[in-house]
Amino acid sequence: MKKDQVSQNREQLVKLLLSKASLKQDIADDCEKVFVLLKDAIKKELLGLQANITDKRVRLSYKEKGNYEIHVFVGSDVLVFSLHNNVFRLPDENPLWGTAYFQADSDHGYFGLINVYNFLAESFLQNRLDDIGYLIARIKINKERHFMVEGNGQLGSLFRDPQRMEINEELIILIVQMTFHYAMSLDLLIPPYANNEELSVAQIQLIGEGLRLKTGKQLGFKMKHEDTEI
């Protein structure tokens, strides 16, 4: 291989590192700052709720699990806000690539992710490791702090245009309120009788310390976001 070709290849690699790698690191670093704002918004909202709810049985608490994960207990639910440590590009087939905002700068199509999962509070309090949670929202944030939200109910319909949506404290609090509302709007229903006809000896022996039957929102909850929105 000619020396000139080696030099050209190295120059291309340098350009990639200075552009794409640096871009991803910038987005990741900024998303960490946004995640701090999210933590503050959650704390503020919990304080606002606590000021209006005197019933101590209603769970309203907050735990940080490291720098990138937050567990929020709201009534009978736990919302887990998790900052992904990677940056992602929109798929080529995404129709947003056809809009002026993304055509003007392809770097707009790289996003950091904050995932929001919904679990039953008892799953954590009783250490029921077989219980499952569900992704209810995914917040995507790009290099300009423009964002979009994929999710259920209004979470997936109000924040769909990243060109016009720039993250700020007011919008973060609104998103937090909507995730709380969505989780609490799901009612726990008695599961079908046939689902619980069989029980092992090991399971029945665990009743005293919390029955280890798999439980999750979609297994025991009815989705009601169509008629309960905030």
Backbone bond lengths (Angstrom), bond angles and torsions (degrees), N, CA, C in turn:
res aa  C-N    CA-C-N  psi(-1)  N-CA   C-N-CA  omega(-1)  CA-C   N-CA-C  phi
1 M - - - 1.471 - - 1.527 108.95 -
2 K 1.306 116.09 136.94 1.450 120.64 -178.43 1.525 110.90 -68.79
3 K 1.328 115.13 149.14 1.452 120.58 -179.93 1.523 110.86 -61.75
4 D 1.344 116.85 -36.53 1.458 120.61 179.65 1.528 111.20 -61.11
5 Q 1.348 115.77 -37.93 1.455 120.24 179.75 1.533 110.68 -65.93
6 V 1.311 116.69 -40.26 1.469 121.15 177.36 1.528 109.88 -60.84
7 S 1.314 116.39 -43.90 1.467 121.17 -179.91 1.523 111.35 -64.26
8 Q 1.344 115.85 -40.54 1.460 120.00 179.46 1.535 110.50 -65.67
9 N 1.338 115.49 -42.06 1.460 119.34 178.53 1.530 111.09 -61.37
10 R 1.332 115.36 -42.89 1.464 119.55 -179.32 1.530 110.22 -65.00
11 E 1.318 116.03 -38.56 1.466 119.57 178.87 1.528 111.17 -62.94
12 Q 1.348 116.49 -39.82 1.454 120.43 177.71 1.529 111.40 -65.62
13 L 1.340 115.75 -39.18 1.460 119.97 178.37 1.527 111.48 -64.81
14 V 1.333 115.29 -40.41 1.462 119.70 177.98 1.522 110.35 -61.85
15 K 1.330 116.87 -42.88 1.463 120.86 179.49 1.527 111.16 -62.14
16 L 1.343 115.95 -41.76 1.461 119.73 178.69 1.524 111.35 -63.30
17 L 1.325 115.78 -43.76 1.457 119.82 -179.32 1.522 111.74 -65.08
18 L 1.341 115.76 -39.48 1.456 119.92 -179.01 1.522 112.37 -74.45
19 S 1.314 116.47 -24.59 1.466 119.58 -178.76 1.525 110.95 -98.23
20 K 1.327 116.26 -72.14 1.458 119.40 -172.79 1.528 113.16 -67.66
21 A 1.322 118.04 -48.81 1.463 120.03 -177.81 1.524 111.11 -64.17
22 S 1.323 116.64 -42.66 1.463 120.07 178.61 1.523 111.07 -65.80
23 L 1.331 116.50 -40.17 1.463 120.88 177.84 1.521 110.39 -57.82
24 K 1.331 116.61 -48.73 1.459 120.19 -178.30 1.527 111.26 -62.85
25 Q 1.332 116.19 -39.30 1.456 118.84 179.44 1.525 110.97 -67.21
26 D 1.340 116.30 -39.33 1.469 119.84 177.78 1.527 110.95 -61.34
27 I 1.338 116.12 -43.72 1.466 120.22 179.86 1.520 110.18 -64.64
28 A 1.327 116.84 -44.12 1.462 120.82 179.85 1.525 110.88 -60.98
29 D 1.329 116.47 -44.13 1.464 120.53 -179.90 1.531 110.70 -63.40
30 D 1.335 116.62 -42.42 1.458 120.00 -178.35 1.529 111.28 -69.26
31 C 1.330 116.50 -35.35 1.465 119.57 178.72 1.525 111.10 -64.84
32 E 1.324 116.79 -31.10 1.466 119.43 175.03 1.530 109.95 -63.28
33 K 1.325 116.84 -38.69 1.468 120.44 177.90 1.529 110.71 -67.45
34 V 1.326 116.44 -39.52 1.468 120.33 176.84 1.525 110.16 -64.12
35 F 1.326 116.26 -36.83 1.464 119.88 -179.67 1.533 110.76 -65.38
36 V 1.334 116.61 -34.10 1.466 120.33 174.89 1.533 109.63 -64.31
37 L 1.326 117.09 -41.82 1.467 120.83 176.41 1.530 110.74 -61.89
38 L 1.330 115.76 -37.75 1.460 120.46 177.99 1.532 110.45 -63.57
39 K 1.327 116.86 -43.87 1.464 120.43 177.28 1.526 110.77 -57.54
40 D 1.333 116.35 -45.44 1.465 120.59 -179.88 1.530 111.11 -63.22
41 A 1.334 116.48 -39.31 1.464 120.66 179.75 1.529 110.93 -65.52
42 I 1.322 116.82 -40.48 1.462 120.95 178.69 1.527 110.37 -63.57
43 K 1.324 116.51 -45.65 1.466 120.36 178.46 1.527 111.14 -59.94
44 K 1.325 116.20 -43.70 1.459 120.98 -179.62 1.528 111.07 -63.60
45 E 1.329 116.79 -42.02 1.462 119.89 -179.46 1.528 110.73 -67.67
46 L 1.316 117.41 -39.64 1.463 120.52 177.86 1.527 110.69 -62.68
47 L 1.324 117.02 -41.28 1.465 120.39 177.60 1.529 110.71 -62.30
48 G 1.332 116.34 -40.96 1.458 120.16 177.86 1.519 112.48 -62.89
49 L 1.323 116.19 -39.37 1.472 120.05 178.48 1.527 110.92 -70.80
50 Q 1.330 116.70 -41.92 1.464 121.01 -179.28 1.529 111.24 -61.98
51 A 1.325 116.68 -33.06 1.464 120.65 -179.83 1.524 112.04 -67.98
52 N 1.322 116.16 -19.63 1.464 120.10 -177.09 1.523 113.47 -111.36
53 I 1.316 117.74 -2.06 1.466 121.09 -178.91 1.525 108.54 -123.43
54 T 1.324 116.41 114.01 1.459 121.13 -178.38 1.523 112.81 -93.86
55 D 1.320 117.32 -13.47 1.462 121.25 -179.65 1.532 109.02 -72.58
56 K 1.331 116.30 108.98 1.461 121.33 -175.95 1.525 112.73 -69.26
57 R 1.321 117.31 -12.57 1.464 119.40 178.68 1.529 111.66 -75.22
58 V 1.305 117.03 -18.43 1.462 121.23 179.82 1.531 108.61 -79.04
59 R 1.304 115.95 116.74 1.460 120.35 -177.55 1.530 110.87 -73.38
60 L 1.309 114.96 126.29 1.465 121.50 174.34 1.525 106.51 -144.86
61 S 1.321 115.76 88.00 1.459 119.21 -175.78 1.525 110.17 -145.88
62 Y 1.320 114.08 172.57 1.461 121.08 -167.47 1.521 108.64 -146.37
63 K 1.323 116.79 134.29 1.465 121.40 175.40 1.521 109.14 -134.98
64 E 1.312 115.38 138.22 1.458 120.00 173.06 1.518 108.70 -99.03
65 K 1.308 116.34 126.95 1.466 122.10 177.65 1.524 107.27 -107.77
66 G 1.329 115.78 77.66 1.453 119.25 -173.95 1.521 109.99 82.26
67 N 1.325 115.60 -169.64 1.468 120.73 -175.99 1.515 113.82 -81.01
68 Y 1.332 117.55 -15.30 1.466 119.45 -169.10 1.525 113.67 -123.34
69 E 1.317 117.48 16.13 1.461 119.39 179.98 1.523 110.12 -147.18
70 I 1.320 116.07 133.75 1.458 122.96 -179.03 1.531 108.21 -126.30
71 H 1.335 116.51 132.29 1.460 121.91 174.23 1.524 108.09 -109.66
72 V 1.321 116.78 120.85 1.457 121.75 -177.90 1.528 108.59 -117.60
73 F 1.335 115.99 116.63 1.459 121.54 177.79 1.516 108.62 -90.41
74 V 1.329 115.91 118.25 1.461 122.38 179.90 1.526 107.69 -130.06
75 G 1.326 116.20 102.16 1.458 119.58 -176.41 1.516 110.86 62.75
76 S 1.308 116.80 -124.37 1.467 121.60 -178.53 1.526 112.26 -93.48
77 D 1.321 116.70 11.52 1.454 121.34 -176.16 1.515 111.98 -117.56
78 V 1.323 114.65 156.99 1.463 121.67 167.56 1.524 107.20 -124.13
79 L 1.314 115.52 128.30 1.462 121.22 173.09 1.520 107.76 -105.10
80 V 1.313 116.25 126.29 1.459 121.82 179.20 1.524 108.15 -108.27
81 F 1.331 115.23 114.73 1.462 121.94 176.23 1.526 107.26 -98.86
82 S 1.321 116.35 120.91 1.464 120.93 -172.84 1.528 110.50 -129.27
83 L 1.332 115.89 122.84 1.461 121.11 177.04 1.521 109.09 -88.24
84 H 1.329 116.13 119.33 1.461 120.20 178.38 1.528 109.26 -72.77
85 N 1.327 116.36 142.81 1.469 119.11 -176.46 1.525 112.87 -91.37
86 N 1.332 117.73 12.69 1.461 121.32 175.41 1.523 110.63 -120.43
87 V 1.316 115.86 161.85 1.463 122.81 175.99 1.525 107.70 -112.37
88 F 1.339 116.36 139.60 1.457 121.10 -173.40 1.525 110.99 -123.62
89 R 1.319 114.78 152.20 1.469 121.63 176.26 1.524 109.00 -103.56
90 L 1.321 116.29 141.51 1.461 119.70 174.97 1.527 110.40 -59.17
91 P 1.321 118.58 139.97 1.467 120.08 177.00 1.528 111.45 -60.14
92 D 1.311 116.01 150.68 1.466 120.90 -177.66 1.521 112.50 -58.05
93 E 1.328 116.64 -31.55 1.467 119.63 -176.49 1.522 113.11 -81.57
94 N 1.332 117.68 -3.28 1.457 119.50 -179.69 1.531 109.75 -66.09
95 P 1.342 118.02 128.87 1.474 121.05 -176.70 1.525 113.89 -63.77
96 L 1.333 118.26 -16.86 1.465 119.82 178.91 1.523 112.18 -62.46
97 W 1.335 117.33 -24.96 1.462 119.68 178.44 1.530 111.30 -63.06
98 G 1.324 117.14 -20.28 1.459 120.42 179.75 1.517 113.83 -85.41
99 T 1.340 117.54 -3.52 1.462 120.48 -179.37 1.528 110.49 -88.11
100 A 1.335 115.55 159.80 1.462 121.05 -175.39 1.528 111.95 -61.57
101 Y 1.316 117.00 -37.06 1.466 120.91 -176.14 1.521 111.47 -61.69
102 F 1.310 117.06 -42.74 1.461 120.75 -177.57 1.534 111.72 -83.02
103 Q 1.320 116.62 -28.67 1.460 118.86 176.79 1.525 111.27 -72.06
104 A 1.332 116.59 -28.79 1.461 120.50 179.80 1.528 111.66 -68.58
105 D 1.333 117.29 -31.58 1.467 121.33 -178.48 1.526 108.06 -156.25
106 S 1.312 116.05 110.00 1.466 119.70 -177.90 1.531 112.09 -64.92
107 D 1.338 117.09 -19.24 1.467 119.91 177.60 1.527 111.68 -65.49
108 H 1.331 117.37 -19.51 1.462 120.74 176.88 1.529 111.39 -63.40
109 G 1.317 116.88 -18.96 1.464 121.16 -175.76 1.516 114.59 -87.40
110 Y 1.335 117.73 7.85 1.465 121.72 176.52 1.525 109.11 -103.09
111 F 1.342 115.56 131.12 1.461 119.86 -172.63 1.528 112.22 -134.64
112 G 1.331 114.23 142.96 1.449 120.22 163.28 1.522 108.66 -86.10
113 L 1.331 117.58 156.96 1.463 121.46 -174.33 1.524 111.79 -123.70
114 I 1.335 114.83 135.12 1.468 121.83 167.08 1.522 106.42 -118.38
115 N 1.322 116.23 115.81 1.461 121.84 179.69 1.521 110.38 -95.25
116 V 1.341 116.11 143.26 1.460 121.47 177.70 1.524 108.31 -122.02
117 Y 1.335 115.97 118.89 1.458 122.46 -179.10 1.524 110.05 -111.48
118 N 1.317 115.91 149.28 1.462 122.13 179.04 1.529 109.84 -116.78
119 F 1.326 116.25 123.97 1.458 123.17 176.25 1.523 109.38 -125.52
120 L 1.315 116.22 167.07 1.453 122.00 168.91 1.528 108.62 -79.05
121 A 1.322 116.99 137.60 1.462 120.32 179.87 1.530 111.08 -60.08
122 E 1.325 116.73 -39.94 1.459 119.99 -178.60 1.527 111.55 -62.54
123 S 1.302 117.82 -26.19 1.463 120.44 178.26 1.523 110.63 -60.88
124 F 1.342 116.09 -38.10 1.459 120.58 178.82 1.521 111.34 -81.98
125 L 1.329 116.43 -42.83 1.464 119.88 -175.13 1.525 112.05 -67.07
126 Q 1.339 117.10 -31.50 1.453 121.22 179.67 1.529 112.69 -102.97
127 N 1.322 115.14 7.34 1.468 120.65 176.91 1.527 111.83 55.46
128 R 1.328 116.07 43.84 1.466 120.87 179.41 1.528 107.88 -84.31
129 L 1.305 114.91 90.22 1.459 121.21 -170.45 1.527 113.15 -69.30
130 D 1.329 118.46 -19.46 1.464 121.05 179.75 1.523 112.47 -83.96
131 D 1.325 117.83 -12.34 1.460 120.33 179.58 1.527 109.63 -67.44
132 I 1.303 114.81 153.97 1.464 119.92 -175.15 1.528 110.87 -123.59
133 G 1.320 114.74 150.89 1.455 121.52 174.73 1.512 109.72 -117.19
134 Y 1.327 115.28 174.14 1.458 119.69 -175.36 1.524 110.51 -133.66
135 L 1.309 115.27 141.95 1.458 121.51 175.08 1.522 108.47 -70.88
136 I 1.345 117.13 119.86 1.464 119.62 179.98 1.529 112.17 -109.58
137 A 1.333 116.96 -15.34 1.465 119.03 178.48 1.518 109.51 -159.56
138 R 1.324 114.55 151.05 1.460 121.50 176.60 1.525 107.82 -138.74
139 I 1.341 115.02 115.66 1.463 121.64 -177.07 1.530 108.90 -97.53
140 K 1.326 116.78 122.47 1.460 122.31 -179.41 1.527 109.08 -109.05
141 I 1.346 116.71 129.31 1.461 121.63 -175.69 1.526 109.15 -129.13
142 N 1.347 116.80 128.44 1.463 118.96 -177.96 1.537 111.78 -102.06
143 K 1.328 116.70 -169.18 1.468 121.46 -171.58 1.524 112.79 -66.15
144 E 1.327 117.82 -21.47 1.463 121.53 -180.00 1.519 112.21 -99.00
145 R 1.320 115.86 9.83 1.468 122.93 -173.87 1.518 111.84 63.02
146 H 1.313 116.68 19.98 1.456 119.38 167.51 1.524 106.67 -77.77
147 F 1.318 116.01 147.18 1.455 117.84 -171.59 1.517 111.71 -144.95
148 M 1.313 114.45 168.52 1.453 122.79 172.40 1.522 107.25 -147.83
149 V 1.330 115.86 158.49 1.459 120.69 -179.68 1.516 109.26 -127.12
150 E 1.321 115.59 127.48 1.459 121.68 168.40 1.520 106.83 -99.32
151 G 1.317 117.04 135.07 1.452 117.12 -179.29 1.507 112.99 178.66
152 N 1.317 114.52 -173.48 1.454 122.24 -178.75 1.523 110.89 -94.83
153 G 1.333 116.23 152.41 1.450 120.55 -179.66 1.514 111.79 61.46
154 Q 1.333 115.65 -141.76 1.460 120.18 -178.61 1.523 112.32 -67.05
155 L 1.323 116.82 -21.82 1.462 119.49 178.23 1.524 111.12 -57.54
156 G 1.328 116.20 -32.21 1.456 120.36 -177.99 1.509 114.73 -95.68
157 S 1.343 117.22 1.80 1.466 118.59 -176.30 1.528 113.77 -120.57
158 L 1.324 118.50 -23.90 1.463 120.19 -175.31 1.521 114.06 -86.80
159 F 1.322 116.94 -24.99 1.469 120.38 -172.40 1.524 110.09 -122.33
160 R 1.318 116.39 64.62 1.461 120.72 -173.63 1.518 113.58 -110.12
161 D 1.331 117.29 -7.24 1.462 120.51 -174.89 1.527 110.12 -116.38
162 P 1.327 118.38 91.40 1.471 120.05 -176.50 1.519 113.84 -63.94
163 Q 1.328 117.56 -21.44 1.459 119.32 179.34 1.532 110.72 -61.79
164 R 1.328 117.47 -34.83 1.461 121.79 -175.62 1.531 112.82 -105.37
165 M 1.334 117.29 -4.83 1.456 120.67 -176.33 1.520 110.43 -106.33
166 E 1.333 116.53 111.91 1.453 121.40 174.87 1.519 108.61 -116.27
167 I 1.322 116.29 127.65 1.456 121.07 -173.12 1.521 110.71 -63.93
168 N 1.329 116.13 136.74 1.467 121.43 174.43 1.529 107.79 -151.12
169 E 1.326 116.27 174.39 1.464 120.58 -174.40 1.522 112.10 -60.54
170 E 1.323 117.69 -41.46 1.463 120.92 -178.15 1.533 111.26 -63.95
171 L 1.330 116.41 -43.60 1.462 119.52 -179.66 1.530 111.04 -69.27
172 I 1.332 117.33 -35.24 1.459 119.96 177.81 1.524 110.39 -62.48
173 I 1.337 117.25 -44.23 1.461 120.47 178.67 1.528 110.43 -62.72
174 L 1.332 116.74 -40.57 1.464 120.28 178.23 1.527 110.81 -61.08
175 I 1.334 116.94 -43.59 1.466 120.29 178.48 1.524 110.30 -63.19
176 V 1.331 117.50 -42.42 1.464 121.29 177.85 1.525 110.43 -59.36
177 Q 1.324 117.43 -46.61 1.466 121.18 179.39 1.530 111.26 -60.34
178 M 1.306 116.34 -40.36 1.465 120.03 -178.35 1.522 111.61 -69.69
179 T 1.333 117.91 -35.97 1.467 119.16 176.74 1.526 110.31 -67.68
180 F 1.341 117.09 -39.92 1.461 120.43 176.72 1.529 109.70 -59.54
181 H 1.316 115.42 -49.39 1.467 120.70 -176.56 1.518 111.52 -62.88
182 Y 1.320 116.09 -43.46 1.463 119.10 -178.90 1.524 110.90 -61.79
183 A 1.332 116.83 -45.63 1.462 120.18 -179.34 1.515 111.24 -62.32
184 M 1.323 117.66 -42.98 1.462 120.62 -176.65 1.520 113.39 -75.56
185 S 1.331 117.29 -14.19 1.465 120.10 -179.18 1.528 112.40 -82.49
186 L 1.313 117.65 -4.17 1.459 121.26 179.43 1.523 109.24 -92.19
187 D 1.320 117.19 119.92 1.463 121.91 -175.96 1.517 111.56 -92.95
188 L 1.324 115.72 135.56 1.460 121.45 176.52 1.525 109.32 -74.57
189 L 1.311 115.91 124.75 1.459 121.77 -178.89 1.519 110.42 -112.83
190 I 1.322 116.08 153.09 1.463 120.22 174.41 1.525 108.13 -66.56
191 P 1.331 118.03 125.20 1.470 119.98 -179.13 1.524 110.86 -69.38
192 P 1.341 116.72 159.21 1.466 120.15 178.88 1.527 111.52 -54.60
193 Y 1.332 115.65 141.72 1.463 121.43 -177.83 1.519 111.20 -55.89
194 A 1.324 116.52 -39.64 1.467 120.83 -176.21 1.522 111.85 -63.18
195 N 1.335 116.96 -24.85 1.462 120.11 -178.73 1.519 112.40 -68.85
196 N 1.344 116.90 -22.19 1.459 120.63 -174.44 1.521 112.78 -119.31
197 E 1.324 117.24 21.23 1.460 120.10 -179.31 1.518 112.12 -67.63
198 E 1.336 116.65 -34.35 1.463 120.57 -176.31 1.524 110.62 -108.22
199 L 1.328 115.50 141.75 1.454 121.65 179.88 1.518 108.43 -147.58
200 S 1.328 116.61 132.17 1.461 119.60 -179.21 1.527 110.36 -82.15
201 V 1.325 116.21 162.95 1.458 121.02 176.39 1.528 110.15 -60.66
202 A 1.334 116.15 -40.92 1.463 120.43 179.31 1.523 111.30 -60.54
203 Q 1.331 116.69 -40.48 1.461 120.23 -179.57 1.524 111.50 -67.61
204 I 1.323 117.43 -43.34 1.462 119.76 -177.82 1.526 110.54 -67.15
205 Q 1.336 116.94 -30.42 1.456 119.90 178.82 1.520 112.24 -72.35
206 L 1.303 115.94 -17.27 1.460 120.25 -179.63 1.524 113.15 -90.90
207 I 1.332 116.96 -0.41 1.456 119.89 -177.12 1.525 111.03 -57.75
208 G 1.308 116.61 -41.44 1.450 120.68 -177.20 1.516 113.78 -61.23
209 E 1.315 117.26 -27.67 1.456 120.45 -179.66 1.518 112.61 -110.97
210 G 1.318 115.89 18.53 1.464 120.10 178.69 1.509 110.42 103.86
211 L 1.313 117.18 110.19 1.462 121.82 -174.21 1.522 111.09 -62.78
212 R 1.336 116.21 128.07 1.463 121.60 -175.70 1.532 111.03 -90.61
213 L 1.300 115.91 53.06 1.459 119.50 173.72 1.514 107.87 -93.23
214 K 1.329 116.58 134.25 1.464 120.04 -176.80 1.525 110.23 -59.72
215 T 1.325 115.99 127.09 1.451 122.14 -179.91 1.511 109.19 -133.71
216 G 1.317 115.84 142.76 1.463 120.25 177.18 1.506 109.22 -157.25
217 K 1.318 116.16 166.65 1.453 120.16 -175.71 1.518 112.17 -57.47
218 Q 1.331 117.65 -45.22 1.459 119.74 -176.86 1.525 111.70 -81.83
219 L 1.331 117.24 -12.11 1.457 119.59 175.20 1.518 110.66 -84.63
220 G 1.329 117.04 -34.19 1.448 119.82 -176.13 1.506 114.51 -125.27
221 F 1.326 118.51 4.06 1.447 121.73 -178.68 1.521 110.84 -120.75
222 K 1.315 114.85 149.90 1.457 120.44 175.18 1.522 109.10 -99.79
223 M 1.334 116.39 130.07 1.459 120.20 177.47 1.521 109.02 -71.70
224 K 1.345 116.58 126.40 1.461 120.21 -177.33 1.509 111.96 -128.28
225 H 1.352 117.72 17.04 1.457 118.34 -175.15 1.517 112.65 -67.37
226 E 1.340 116.78 -17.75 1.465 117.76 -178.00 1.530 110.91 -66.56
227 D 1.349 117.62 -31.84 1.457 118.64 -175.60 1.522 113.81 -119.49
228 T 1.339 118.52 6.48 1.461 121.15 175.57 1.520 107.96 -133.00
229 E 1.312 115.87 105.01 1.446 120.86 -177.44 1.519 110.12 -130.79
230 I 1.319 115.44 159.81 1.456 120.84 178.64 1.522 108.74 -126.47
